[in-house]
Each structure stands twice: as C-alpha cells, then as structure tokens.
C-alpha cells in the first residue's frame, strides 16, 4: 500500500462552550451522547470510596449536571439500544439506563470483564477489550453469557443491518461475529490496531496501525505507557478491494469520523502538544491545538465538539472543558 500524500495544514479555532470541576484526577472516560444531547463521565481516581462513585450526565450546552447513577466502578463504554435507552459497561457488569435520568432499567452482574468496546445486535451485547483473548456475548433478554476465544480487540463496531465487526488489537485482523451461534468469521488480514471506526457506508474500516499500550515487565510488576503514535491512517474494505494508506501531518493514536471527515488525536498522554487533526487526505488538513496543559479526551465530529481535561492544582479535582471547533 503506497500512502497518498497531502501537503498543507491550516489552523482552526476552538471556542470554549463550558468548563466545570469534576471529582478525581483521571479515569473519567468522558463520552458524548449518541444524539449530541449530553456528555457522560465517571468519577475519577481519588480517595472517594467505591459506594460513592457516580456516572454522571451533563447538559451538552451548559455543562450543568442533570443526572447521576451509582456505578461502583468507571463506565468504560456505552451504546444506544433500540428504544433510546443506553447500555453501559463497568468493570464486571452491564446496565441499561434511561439516557435522560440515568434511572436503572436492568442490570447483568458478572457478565463482562473490563469491556472497553461493545456493540449490540439482535438483543445480544458483544463486548471485549485490547488485552483479553476473548469476546463476551450477553443475551439481554435471557441473561445468558457466552465467552468465545478470540484475539484481543481494539474495537467492536456495530452495524445497522449486519453482524458486528471485530478489529484486532495485538494480533490484528478484521472479523465478524454471528450473535446467534457465536461463530467468528475472519474477513481479512490487517495490521494490529490502536484505533478503528466504521466508514460512513459501513463497508470499510478506518484504522490506526500500532499498539495502544506498551507493557514492560520490571522487578515488582509491570509498567504501562502509550504505544508510539503514527502519522498515517489506513482504510480497509470489508469485502473486495485493496486497502489504502493516507499520510497525516501530525502523529496520532485515536480516530473518529463523521460526514466523510476523520478526526484524529494523539490520545491522552502526559506530554504536549495536544491537538485534533481533521480531514480526509483529499485537501489540506485542519488542526486545532488544545490550550496548554489540557488533554483531549473525546471528540464528536458530527457536533464539531471536543472535550479536554486538566488537573486542578493541589486537589483531587479535574477541570472538564468543552470546545466547539471551526471558524
């Protein structure tokens, strides 16, 4: 695959929408509501006891808290269910919540294990993470849980009218899973990935090749650090066709997309700079640089929004900020 090249990069503005203090110094996992009505996050790391930890909903326009749910451990991923409720995954369970009030409709205890990515197909949740060599299928009607041997996954991508797509992490590869019989079918080889999203037509996957987390064994345990950022994205069709590579002007680790444009970031790392690169490789890329000391946690390309965090000095508190990009 020969990479396509596009020179040039233009700076865009980020207009502050709101900022607010939140509990903890990391591990909040902020995420946008699928319809752009809210921001959700979990209380972060700190001295607060587990029974006091909450999953919180903020109004997307003002940042005001509108609901909370006792999560016990951080919510790591979330998907929308038919009917509008949301399904969230904590360390060991799934829960179905009202998206406005966060009232709990149902829960499935000990159903998942540290899921970081999830999709729902025909009433069955499919969950996994980039470390465990296993996919979990949870029937939301009966509560039955099946675990299937498979390589670690960086993303499980739900589709409107077809089986969920599994994008491999440590081993690479793209596959689908049949939620009825649990069969995992390989579609094509691909590099190991540290980020992936579906293309708009759901017939291809955009991915960033590389390792999300580098694990180094040392005396007394292991150390973790982000994998090396790269300066390209890859497009892999799910059926026939050849992959292609597009070069990006700045190093990246995360990817999202909407309306044909890619939104790329270096991920939440301790070292600056932090930025969002926007484009599709056919014209000059756009870039927004976050304010100094702020880390980009999440983006919503369809809304032109980005969330950042920065630690409040001298306190177990974090400043969560929302910016509108463009102009």
C-alpha positions as YAML, in Angstrom:
chain: A
units: angstrom
residues:
- id: 1
  name: UNK
  ca: [0.00, 0.00, 0.00]
- id: 2
  name: UNK
  ca: [1.60, 3.24, -1.13]
- id: 3
  name: UNK
  ca: [0.47, 6.15, 1.07]
- id: 4
  name: UNK
  ca: [-1.27, 9.11, -0.55]
- id: 5
  name: UNK
  ca: [0.20, 12.48, 0.37]
- id: 6
  name: UNK
  ca: [-1.44, 15.82, 1.01]
- id: 7
  name: UNK
  ca: [0.69, 18.78, 1.98]
- id: 8
  name: UNK
  ca: [-0.52, 21.79, 3.89]
- id: 9
  name: UNK
  ca: [-2.28, 22.29, 7.19]
- id: 10
  name: UNK
  ca: [-4.49, 25.15, 8.37]
- id: 11
  name: UNK
  ca: [-5.13, 26.19, 11.97]
- id: 12
  name: UNK
  ca: [-8.73, 26.41, 13.19]
- id: 13
  name: UNK
  ca: [-10.18, 27.98, 16.30]
- id: 14
  name: UNK
  ca: [-11.71, 26.32, 19.32]
- id: 15
  name: UNK
  ca: [-14.43, 28.32, 21.05]
- id: 16
  name: UNK
  ca: [-15.00, 27.47, 24.74]
- id: 17
  name: UNK
  ca: [-18.54, 26.25, 25.39]
- id: 18
  name: UNK
  ca: [-18.27, 25.47, 29.12]
- id: 19
  name: UNK
  ca: [-15.93, 24.23, 31.87]
- id: 20
  name: UNK
  ca: [-16.63, 22.58, 35.22]
- id: 21
  name: UNK
  ca: [-14.82, 20.82, 38.06]
- id: 22
  name: UNK
  ca: [-15.25, 17.07, 38.40]
- id: 23
  name: UNK
  ca: [-14.04, 14.59, 41.02]
- id: 24
  name: UNK
  ca: [-10.78, 12.68, 40.66]
- id: 25
  name: UNK
  ca: [-7.52, 13.01, 38.72]
- id: 26
  name: UNK
  ca: [-8.07, 10.63, 35.80]
- id: 27
  name: UNK
  ca: [-10.07, 7.65, 34.61]
- id: 28
  name: UNK
  ca: [-13.21, 9.69, 33.87]
- id: 29
  name: UNK
  ca: [-13.75, 8.25, 30.38]
- id: 30
  name: UNK
  ca: [-15.92, 11.16, 29.18]
- id: 31
  name: UNK
  ca: [-18.12, 10.37, 26.20]
- id: 32
  name: UNK
  ca: [-20.76, 12.09, 24.11]
- id: 33
  name: UNK
  ca: [-24.39, 11.07, 23.91]
- id: 34
  name: UNK
  ca: [-25.01, 9.41, 20.50]
- id: 35
  name: UNK
  ca: [-27.52, 12.15, 19.63]
- id: 36
  name: UNK
  ca: [-25.48, 15.08, 20.90]
- id: 37
  name: UNK
  ca: [-27.72, 15.95, 23.84]
- id: 38
  name: UNK
  ca: [-25.33, 15.24, 26.70]
- id: 39
  name: UNK
  ca: [-21.86, 14.41, 27.96]
- id: 40
  name: UNK
  ca: [-21.38, 11.44, 30.29]
- id: 41
  name: UNK
  ca: [-18.42, 10.69, 32.57]
- id: 42
  name: UNK
  ca: [-17.48, 8.68, 35.66]
- id: 43
  name: UNK
  ca: [-15.99, 9.98, 38.90]
- id: 44
  name: UNK
  ca: [-12.22, 9.65, 38.58]
- id: 45
  name: UNK
  ca: [-9.35, 8.26, 40.62]
- id: 46
  name: UNK
  ca: [-9.01, 9.58, 44.18]
- id: 47
  name: UNK
  ca: [-9.86, 8.83, 47.80]
- id: 48
  name: UNK
  ca: [-13.62, 8.65, 47.33]
- id: 49
  name: UNK
  ca: [-14.95, 5.21, 48.48]
- id: 50
  name: UNK
  ca: [-16.36, 2.88, 45.83]
- id: 51
  name: UNK
  ca: [-20.01, 3.18, 47.01]
- id: 52
  name: UNK
  ca: [-19.79, 6.94, 46.43]
- id: 53
  name: UNK
  ca: [-18.61, 6.72, 42.80]
- id: 54
  name: UNK
  ca: [-21.10, 8.01, 40.24]
- id: 55
  name: UNK
  ca: [-21.67, 8.01, 36.50]
- id: 56
  name: UNK
  ca: [-22.92, 11.49, 35.63]
- id: 57
  name: UNK
  ca: [-24.82, 13.21, 32.83]
- id: 58
  name: UNK
  ca: [-24.10, 16.82, 31.85]
- id: 59
  name: UNK
  ca: [-26.15, 19.07, 29.60]
- id: 60
  name: UNK
  ca: [-24.14, 19.47, 26.40]
- id: 61
  name: UNK
  ca: [-24.89, 23.18, 26.06]
- id: 62
  name: UNK
  ca: [-24.19, 24.33, 29.63]
- id: 63
  name: UNK
  ca: [-22.18, 21.58, 31.35]
- id: 64
  name: UNK
  ca: [-24.74, 21.50, 34.19]
- id: 65
  name: UNK
  ca: [-25.21, 18.11, 35.86]
- id: 66
  name: UNK
  ca: [-28.68, 16.70, 35.16]
- id: 67
  name: UNK
  ca: [-28.48, 13.09, 36.45]
- id: 68
  name: UNK
  ca: [-26.22, 10.57, 38.19]
- id: 69
  name: UNK
  ca: [-26.07, 6.80, 38.68]
- id: 70
  name: UNK
  ca: [-24.12, 4.79, 41.33]
- id: 71
  name: UNK
  ca: [-21.69, 2.94, 39.09]
- id: 72
  name: UNK
  ca: [-19.29, 1.45, 41.66]
- id: 73
  name: UNK
  ca: [-16.53, 1.41, 39.04]
- id: 74
  name: UNK
  ca: [-15.95, 3.56, 35.97]
- id: 75
  name: UNK
  ca: [-18.13, 3.16, 32.90]
- id: 76
  name: UNK
  ca: [-15.74, 2.19, 30.12]
- id: 77
  name: UNK
  ca: [-18.05, 2.13, 27.08]
- id: 78
  name: UNK
  ca: [-21.65, 2.78, 26.11]
- id: 79
  name: UNK
  ca: [-24.02, 2.01, 23.22]
- id: 80
  name: UNK
  ca: [-27.58, 3.02, 22.42]
- id: 81
  name: UNK
  ca: [-30.31, 0.37, 22.49]
- id: 82
  name: UNK
  ca: [-33.45, 0.18, 20.39]
- id: 83
  name: UNK
  ca: [-35.96, 2.41, 22.10]
- id: 84
  name: UNK
  ca: [-33.39, 5.01, 23.16]
- id: 85
  name: UNK
  ca: [-32.01, 3.63, 26.44]
- id: 86
  name: UNK
  ca: [-28.24, 3.29, 26.81]
- id: 87
  name: UNK
  ca: [-26.29, 0.17, 27.72]
- id: 88
  name: UNK
  ca: [-23.15, 0.84, 29.79]
- id: 89
  name: UNK
  ca: [-20.31, -1.47, 30.81]
- id: 90
  name: UNK
  ca: [-18.43, -1.18, 34.11]
- id: 91
  name: UNK
  ca: [-15.66, -3.50, 35.31]
- id: 92
  name: UNK
  ca: [-17.90, -6.54, 35.82]
- id: 93
  name: UNK
  ca: [-21.43, -5.76, 34.69]
- id: 94
  name: UNK
  ca: [-23.77, -4.25, 32.14]
- id: 95
  name: UNK
  ca: [-26.61, -1.88, 32.99]
- id: 96
  name: UNK
  ca: [-29.46, -0.43, 30.97]
- id: 97
  name: UNK
  ca: [-30.09, 3.23, 31.84]
- id: 98
  name: UNK
  ca: [-32.57, 5.91, 30.86]
- id: 99
  name: UNK
  ca: [-30.48, 8.39, 28.81]
- id: 100
  name: UNK
  ca: [-32.03, 11.46, 30.49]
- id: 101
  name: UNK
  ca: [-32.45, 10.45, 34.13]
- id: 102
  name: UNK
  ca: [-29.92, 7.57, 34.33]
- id: 103
  name: UNK
  ca: [-32.59, 5.54, 36.12]
- id: 104
  name: UNK
  ca: [-31.50, 1.90, 36.01]
- id: 105
  name: UNK
  ca: [-33.88, -0.30, 33.98]
- id: 106
  name: UNK
  ca: [-31.96, -3.58, 34.19]
- id: 107
  name: UNK
  ca: [-28.55, -4.99, 35.05]
- id: 108
  name: UNK
  ca: [-26.49, -8.05, 34.23]
- id: 109
  name: UNK
  ca: [-23.98, -8.73, 37.04]
- id: 110
  name: UNK
  ca: [-20.68, -10.53, 36.37]
- id: 111
  name: UNK
  ca: [-21.48, -10.51, 32.66]
- id: 112
  name: UNK
  ca: [-18.45, -8.67, 31.25]
- id: 113
  name: UNK
  ca: [-14.83, -8.25, 32.31]
- id: 114
  name: UNK
  ca: [-13.31, -4.80, 31.83]
- id: 115
  name: UNK
  ca: [-15.01, -4.23, 28.48]
- id: 116
  name: UNK
  ca: [-13.71, -1.15, 26.66]
- id: 117
  name: UNK
  ca: [-15.68, -1.65, 23.43]
- id: 118
  name: UNK
  ca: [-19.16, -3.01, 22.78]
- id: 119
  name: UNK
  ca: [-21.95, -3.36, 20.21]
- id: 120
  name: UNK
  ca: [-25.49, -4.77, 20.34]
- id: 121
  name: UNK
  ca: [-27.02, -6.91, 17.61]
- id: 122
  name: UNK
  ca: [-30.46, -8.54, 17.79]
- id: 123
  name: UNK
  ca: [-30.65, -8.16, 21.57]
- id: 124
  name: UNK
  ca: [-27.17, -9.57, 22.22]
- id: 125
  name: UNK
  ca: [-24.33, -7.43, 23.57]
- id: 126
  name: UNK
  ca: [-20.86, -8.21, 22.20]
- id: 127
  name: UNK
  ca: [-18.02, -6.92, 24.39]
- id: 128
  name: UNK
  ca: [-14.23, -7.11, 24.56]
- id: 129
  name: UNK
  ca: [-11.01, -5.25, 25.30]
- id: 130
  name: UNK
  ca: [-7.48, -4.86, 23.87]
- id: 131
  name: UNK
  ca: [-5.87, -7.26, 26.36]
- id: 132
  name: UNK
  ca: [-8.05, -10.34, 26.94]
- id: 133
  name: UNK
  ca: [-8.09, -13.01, 24.17]
- id: 134
  name: UNK
  ca: [-11.86, -13.38, 24.47]
- id: 135
  name: UNK
  ca: [-15.17, -11.97, 23.24]
- id: 136
  name: UNK
  ca: [-18.21, -11.99, 25.55]
- id: 137
  name: UNK
  ca: [-21.77, -12.31, 24.26]
- id: 138
  name: UNK
  ca: [-24.58, -11.40, 26.67]
- id: 139
  name: UNK
  ca: [-28.20, -12.13, 25.72]
- id: 140
  name: UNK
  ca: [-30.04, -9.12, 27.15]
- id: 141
  name: UNK
  ca: [-33.36, -10.99, 27.15]
- id: 142
  name: UNK
  ca: [-32.33, -14.18, 28.95]
- id: 143
  name: UNK
  ca: [-29.12, -13.09, 30.71]
- id: 144
  name: UNK
  ca: [-27.18, -15.98, 29.18]
- id: 145
  name: UNK
  ca: [-23.44, -15.29, 28.87]
- id: 146
  name: UNK
  ca: [-21.12, -16.94, 26.33]
- id: 147
  name: UNK
  ca: [-17.38, -16.39, 26.08]
- id: 148
  name: UNK
  ca: [-15.60, -17.09, 22.79]
- id: 149
  name: UNK
  ca: [-11.85, -17.44, 22.32]
- id: 150
  name: UNK
  ca: [-10.57, -14.71, 20.02]
- id: 151
  name: UNK
  ca: [-7.64, -12.33, 19.84]
- id: 152
  name: UNK
  ca: [-7.85, -9.08, 21.82]
- id: 153
  name: UNK
  ca: [-9.90, -6.39, 20.08]
- id: 154
  name: UNK
  ca: [-9.44, -2.64, 19.87]
- id: 155
  name: UNK
  ca: [-12.97, -2.01, 18.58]
- id: 156
  name: UNK
  ca: [-16.28, -3.84, 18.20]
- id: 157
  name: UNK
  ca: [-18.20, -1.90, 15.58]
- id: 158
  name: UNK
  ca: [-21.97, -2.25, 15.38]
- id: 159
  name: UNK
  ca: [-23.72, -2.03, 12.02]
- id: 160
  name: UNK
  ca: [-27.34, -1.25, 11.16]
- id: 161
  name: UNK
  ca: [-28.16, -4.36, 9.15]
- id: 162
  name: UNK
  ca: [-25.25, -6.72, 9.52]
- id: 163
  name: UNK
  ca: [-23.08, -8.52, 12.04]
- id: 164
  name: UNK
  ca: [-20.74, -6.54, 14.34]
- id: 165
  name: UNK
  ca: [-17.17, -6.10, 13.13]
- id: 166
  name: UNK
  ca: [-14.21, -7.08, 15.34]
- id: 167
  name: UNK
  ca: [-10.97, -5.15, 14.77]
- id: 168
  name: UNK
  ca: [-7.94, -6.90, 16.22]
- id: 169
  name: UNK
  ca: [-5.54, -5.27, 18.66]
- id: 170
  name: UNK
  ca: [-2.39, -7.27, 19.44]
- id: 171
  name: UNK
  ca: [-2.84, -9.75, 16.57]
- id: 172
  name: UNK
  ca: [-4.60, -7.56, 14.01]
- id: 173
  name: UNK
  ca: [-7.20, -8.84, 11.59]
- id: 174
  name: UNK
  ca: [-10.82, -7.92, 10.85]
- id: 175
  name: UNK
  ca: [-13.67, -10.36, 11.55]
- id: 176
  name: UNK
  ca: [-17.43, -10.52, 12.16]
- id: 177
  name: UNK
  ca: [-19.36, -12.32, 14.89]
- id: 178
  name: UNK
  ca: [-22.72, -14.07, 14.49]
- id: 179
  name: UNK
  ca: [-24.56, -13.39, 17.77]
- id: 180
  name: UNK
  ca: [-26.97, -16.30, 17.23]
- id: 181
  name: UNK
  ca: [-24.44, -19.13, 17.14]
- id: 182
  name: UNK
  ca: [-21.31, -17.29, 18.31]
- id: 183
  name: UNK
  ca: [-19.37, -18.01, 15.12]
- id: 184
  name: UNK
  ca: [-16.48, -15.60, 14.46]
- id: 185
  name: UNK
  ca: [-15.63, -15.32, 10.76]
- id: 186
  name: UNK
  ca: [-12.39, -13.77, 9.56]
- id: 187
  name: UNK
  ca: [-12.87, -11.20, 6.79]
- id: 188
  name: UNK
  ca: [-9.32, -10.15, 6.01]
- id: 189
  name: UNK
  ca: [-5.89, -9.61, 7.50]
- id: 190
  name: UNK
  ca: [-4.93, -6.17, 8.77]
- id: 191
  name: UNK
  ca: [-2.22, -4.70, 10.99]
- id: 192
  name: UNK
  ca: [-2.64, -4.69, 14.74]
- id: 193
  name: UNK
  ca: [-4.59, -1.54, 15.57]
- id: 194
  name: UNK
  ca: [-4.77, 1.07, 18.32]
- id: 195
  name: UNK
  ca: [-7.91, 2.74, 17.00]
- id: 196
  name: UNK
  ca: [-10.67, 1.96, 14.49]
- id: 197
  name: UNK
  ca: [-14.04, 3.24, 13.25]
- id: 198
  name: UNK
  ca: [-16.51, 2.23, 10.57]
- id: 199
  name: UNK
  ca: [-16.58, 4.17, 7.33]
- id: 200
  name: UNK
  ca: [-19.81, 6.07, 6.70]
- id: 201
  name: UNK
  ca: [-21.18, 3.40, 4.34]
- id: 202
  name: UNK
  ca: [-20.33, 0.63, 6.85]
- id: 203
  name: UNK
  ca: [-18.49, -1.23, 4.08]
- id: 204
  name: UNK
  ca: [-14.97, -0.45, 5.29]
- id: 205
  name: UNK
  ca: [-12.95, 0.23, 8.42]
- id: 206
  name: UNK
  ca: [-10.61, 3.14, 9.09]
- id: 207
  name: UNK
  ca: [-7.83, 2.15, 11.47]
- id: 208
  name: UNK
  ca: [-4.62, 3.42, 13.02]
- id: 209
  name: UNK
  ca: [-1.95, 0.72, 12.98]
- id: 210
  name: UNK
  ca: [0.08, 0.21, 16.14]
- id: 211
  name: UNK
  ca: [-0.07, -0.84, 19.78]
- id: 212
  name: UNK
  ca: [-2.31, 1.16, 22.12]
- id: 213
  name: UNK
  ca: [-0.43, 0.29, 25.33]
- id: 214
  name: UNK
  ca: [3.20, -0.83, 25.67]
- id: 215
  name: UNK
  ca: [3.67, -3.24, 28.59]
- id: 216
  name: UNK
  ca: [7.17, -3.56, 30.07]
- id: 217
  name: UNK
  ca: [7.92, -6.14, 32.73]
- id: 218
  name: UNK
  ca: [10.12, -4.97, 35.58]
- id: 219
  name: UNK
  ca: [11.03, -6.10, 39.07]
- id: 220
  name: UNK
  ca: [7.94, -5.95, 41.23]
- id: 221
  name: UNK
  ca: [5.43, -5.65, 38.41]
- id: 222
  name: UNK
  ca: [4.91, -4.06, 35.01]
- id: 223
  name: UNK
  ca: [4.93, -0.54, 33.63]
- id: 224
  name: UNK
  ca: [2.44, 0.76, 31.07]
- id: 225
  name: UNK
  ca: [2.89, 3.54, 28.57]
- id: 226
  name: UNK
  ca: [1.07, 4.62, 25.43]
- id: 227
  name: UNK
  ca: [2.15, 2.98, 22.21]
- id: 228
  name: UNK
  ca: [4.08, 5.04, 19.69]
- id: 229
  name: UNK
  ca: [1.96, 7.49, 17.71]
- id: 230
  name: UNK
  ca: [1.98, 7.17, 13.91]
- id: 231
  name: UNK
  ca: [1.46, 9.59, 11.01]
- id: 232
  name: UNK
  ca: [-0.95, 7.65, 8.81]
- id: 233
  name: UNK
  ca: [-4.41, 6.11, 8.73]
- id: 234
  name: UNK
  ca: [-5.49, 3.01, 6.82]
- id: 235
  name: UNK
  ca: [-8.74, 2.20, 5.00]
- id: 236
  name: UNK
  ca: [-9.65, -1.49, 4.78]
- id: 237
  name: UNK
  ca: [-12.73, -2.65, 2.81]
- id: 238
  name: UNK
  ca: [-14.81, -5.39, 4.41]
- id: 239
  name: UNK
  ca: [-15.34, -7.11, 1.07]
- id: 240
  name: UNK
  ca: [-13.33, -6.97, -2.14]
- id: 241
  name: UNK
  ca: [-10.81, -4.23, -2.74]
- id: 242
  name: UNK
  ca: [-7.34, -3.16, -1.77]
- id: 243
  name: UNK
  ca: [-6.51, -1.26, 1.43]
- id: 244
  name: UNK
  ca: [-5.09, 2.23, 1.16]
- id: 245
  name: UNK
  ca: [-2.96, 4.42, 3.41]
- id: 246
  name: UNK
  ca: [-3.26, 8.17, 3.91]
- id: 247
  name: UNK
  ca: [-0.47, 10.15, 5.48]
- id: 248
  name: UNK
  ca: [-1.34, 12.58, 8.28]
- id: 249
  name: UNK
  ca: [0.75, 15.68, 9.09]
- id: 250
  name: UNK
  ca: [0.99, 15.01, 12.86]
- id: 251
  name: UNK
  ca: [1.39, 11.84, 14.97]
- id: 252
  name: UNK
  ca: [-1.91, 10.28, 16.08]
- id: 253
  name: UNK
  ca: [-3.36, 7.44, 18.18]
- id: 254
  name: UNK
  ca: [-7.16, 7.91, 18.12]
- id: 255
  name: UNK
  ca: [-9.71, 8.16, 15.32]
- id: 256
  name: UNK
  ca: [-13.35, 9.16, 14.84]
- id: 257
  name: UNK
  ca: [-15.32, 10.20, 11.79]
- id: 258
  name: UNK
  ca: [-18.47, 11.95, 10.55]
- id: 259
  name: UNK
  ca: [-19.63, 13.31, 7.18]
- id: 260
  name: UNK
  ca: [-16.59, 11.84, 5.48]
- id: 261
  name: UNK
  ca: [-14.03, 13.69, 7.63]
- id: 262
  name: UNK
  ca: [-11.60, 11.99, 10.01]
- id: 263
  name: UNK
  ca: [-10.94, 13.48, 13.47]
- id: 264
  name: UNK
  ca: [-7.57, 12.31, 14.78]
- id: 265
  name: UNK
  ca: [-5.77, 12.99, 18.08]
- id: 266
  name: UNK
  ca: [-2.52, 11.92, 19.78]
- id: 267
  name: UNK
  ca: [-4.52, 10.41, 22.64]
- id: 268
  name: UNK
  ca: [-4.46, 11.27, 26.33]
- id: 269
  name: UNK
  ca: [-0.75, 11.37, 27.12]
- id: 270
  name: UNK
  ca: [1.27, 13.34, 29.64]
- id: 271
  name: UNK
  ca: [3.44, 15.11, 27.09]
- id: 272
  name: UNK
  ca: [2.17, 18.03, 24.99]
- id: 273
  name: UNK
  ca: [1.19, 19.09, 22.41]
- id: 274
  name: UNK
  ca: [-2.46, 18.07, 22.21]
- id: 275
  name: UNK
  ca: [-4.39, 18.63, 19.00]
- id: 276
  name: UNK
  ca: [-7.20, 17.47, 16.71]
- id: 277
  name: UNK
  ca: [-6.34, 16.86, 13.04]
- id: 278
  name: UNK
  ca: [-9.37, 17.00, 10.72]
- id: 279
  name: UNK
  ca: [-9.68, 15.98, 7.05]
- id: 280
  name: UNK
  ca: [-9.79, 13.10, 4.61]
- id: 281
  name: UNK
  ca: [-6.47, 13.43, 2.77]
- id: 282
  name: UNK
  ca: [-8.00, 14.98, -0.36]
- id: 283
  name: UNK
  ca: [-7.20, 18.57, 0.65]
- id: 284
  name: UNK
  ca: [-5.23, 20.46, 3.27]
- id: 285
  name: UNK
  ca: [-5.71, 19.14, 6.79]
- id: 286
  name: UNK
  ca: [-7.15, 21.33, 9.54]
- id: 287
  name: UNK
  ca: [-5.70, 21.31, 13.05]
- id: 288
  name: UNK
  ca: [-6.84, 22.65, 16.41]
- id: 289
  name: UNK
  ca: [-4.32, 22.90, 19.23]
- id: 290
  name: UNK
  ca: [-5.75, 22.50, 22.72]
- id: 291
  name: UNK
  ca: [-4.78, 25.07, 25.37]
- id: 292
  name: UNK
  ca: [-1.56, 24.36, 27.24]
- id: 293
  name: UNK
  ca: [-1.82, 21.65, 29.93]
- id: 294
  name: UNK
  ca: [-5.17, 20.37, 28.60]
- id: 295
  name: UNK
  ca: [-5.54, 16.80, 27.29]
- id: 296
  name: UNK
  ca: [-8.07, 15.90, 24.60]
- id: 297
  name: UNK
  ca: [-10.30, 13.13, 25.98]
- id: 298
  name: UNK
  ca: [-13.06, 12.79, 23.38]
- id: 299
  name: UNK
  ca: [-14.33, 14.30, 20.14]
- id: 300
  name: UNK
  ca: [-17.75, 14.45, 18.46]
- id: 301
  name: UNK
  ca: [-17.17, 15.13, 14.76]
- id: 302
  name: UNK
  ca: [-20.88, 15.36, 13.97]
- id: 303
  name: UNK
  ca: [-21.18, 18.19, 16.52]
- id: 304
  name: UNK
  ca: [-17.78, 19.84, 15.94]
- id: 305
  name: UNK
  ca: [-17.06, 19.40, 19.67]
- id: 306
  name: UNK
  ca: [-14.07, 18.27, 21.73]
- id: 307
  name: UNK
  ca: [-13.67, 17.54, 25.44]
- id: 308
  name: UNK
  ca: [-10.47, 18.27, 27.35]
- id: 309
  name: UNK
  ca: [-9.30, 17.74, 30.93]
- id: 310
  name: UNK
  ca: [-6.64, 19.30, 33.09]
- id: 311
  name: UNK
  ca: [-5.86, 18.60, 36.74]
- id: 312
  name: UNK
  ca: [-6.70, 21.27, 39.28]
- id: 313
  name: UNK
  ca: [-3.50, 22.05, 41.25]
- id: 314
  name: UNK
  ca: [-3.45, 20.93, 44.87]
- id: 315
  name: UNK
  ca: [-6.71, 18.99, 44.76]
- id: 316
  name: UNK
  ca: [-8.14, 15.65, 43.67]
- id: 317
  name: UNK
  ca: [-10.19, 17.53, 41.11]
- id: 318
  name: UNK
  ca: [-10.14, 17.88, 37.33]
- id: 319
  name: UNK
  ca: [-11.37, 20.63, 35.04]
- id: 320
  name: UNK
  ca: [-13.52, 19.20, 32.22]
- id: 321
  name: UNK
  ca: [-13.96, 21.63, 29.30]
- id: 322
  name: UNK
  ca: [-15.98, 21.55, 26.08]
- id: 323
  name: UNK
  ca: [-14.88, 23.36, 22.89]
- id: 324
  name: UNK
  ca: [-16.59, 23.95, 19.56]
- id: 325
  name: UNK
  ca: [-14.09, 23.65, 16.71]
- id: 326
  name: UNK
  ca: [-14.07, 25.58, 13.45]
- id: 327
  name: UNK
  ca: [-14.12, 29.14, 12.15]
...
